[in-house]
Amino acid sequence: MITKKTINIPIFRLKLKIVVVDDIEEALEIDSNIDTIADSCVIDNNNGTATIVIASNDMSVIAHECLHVKNAVWNRIGYSPNPVNDEVDAYLLDYIMAEVLKVVEKHTNKTLLKI
């Protein structure tokens, strides 16, 4: 089963396609170039869109992949993170994580995010 949702990351003009699959092999239906050795990936198309693929059998990679998405946003806009004041990094990562978790929850029918 594949669950998908596309969002626009506010302010930064990046379209993010979030894809959750039961088995990473299913991700080949989204993009035939996906390396199925890993249980997840981020594809930065350098055209204002990124795709995050998460296999529902390995949720441990969600934060890892969300960090890659955050970095794709920074690359797109030419921003260099400030290690002394990384609040903007943290807020963007929080936003991306929350959006990904919504799709994962829909796919698995499990609540992962407690607000």
N, C-alpha and C positions, 0 to 999 in steps of 0.2 A: 504494500500500500504506500502511496505517496501523498503527503499533505503539503500544500504550497500556499504561500501568501507573499504578495509583493507590497512593500511599503516604500514610502519616500521618507528619507531621513531629513527632518526639518532643518532648515537653514543651510545645510551643506550640499543640497542638490545631488544626493546620491540615491539611486533607486536600489533597494535591496530585495532580492528574491530569497526567501527563506524556504528551504526544502527539507522535510523530514521523511526519511525512508525507513522501511523495516530492515532492508538489507542494502548495503552500499551498491551492489550491482544494479539496483533499481535506478540509481542516480544516472546511469548511462542513458536513460530515457530523457534526462534533462540536458545533458551534455556528453557527447560520445568521447570526449577527451579526458574525462575525470579518471584520476588514478584510483582504482578500486582497492588498492592495497591498504590504504588508510580507511578509517571509519568516518571520516569527515573531510571537508575541504572548503576553501573559499576561492572563488574564481573572481578576480578583479579584471573586468573587461576593458578597463581604461576608456570607457565610453560613457561614464556616468552610471554604470550599473555594476553591481557585485552580486554574486550568488553564494549563499552559505548552504552547505549540505551536511546534515547530521543524520547518522544512522541511529535509530532509536535503541539499538542494543548497546550503545556506548555513549551514555550521557556525560561522561567525564570530560569530553572534549568541547563542551559548549562554550565555556569561558575562553578556552584556547582559540577557538575559531572566531568568537566575537572580538577578541583582541585584534585578529587579522583584519576584520571588517573595519574596526576603528582606525587602524593604520592605513587602510585603503582610502578612507575618508580624508585623513591627513595628507596622504600622497596626492590625492585629487586636487585639494585646495592649496597645496604648497605650504602647509603649516608644519613647524617643528615643535614638538611637545616641549614644555618647560618643566624640567625636573624639580624646580623649586616650588612651582605652583601648578600642580597637575589636576586641579579641580575640573577643568574643561574635559580632560581625558576621562576622568572618573564619571562625570555626568553622561558623556557620550557612551561610554561602555555600559553604564547602567541602562540607558535607553535601549541600546541594541540587545543586551541580554534579556530585558523584559519582553521585547518583541519576539525574540527567538523562543523564549519559554512559552509564550502564548501558543505558538504553532506546535511546539513539542507537546504541550498539554492537550491540545485538540487532537493530535495524532495518537497519543497514548491513552487518552481519557484519564489522565492522572494530574492532580494539582501539584505543581512544583514550586510555584511562586506564592508566598504568603505576604499579603499586604496588610 
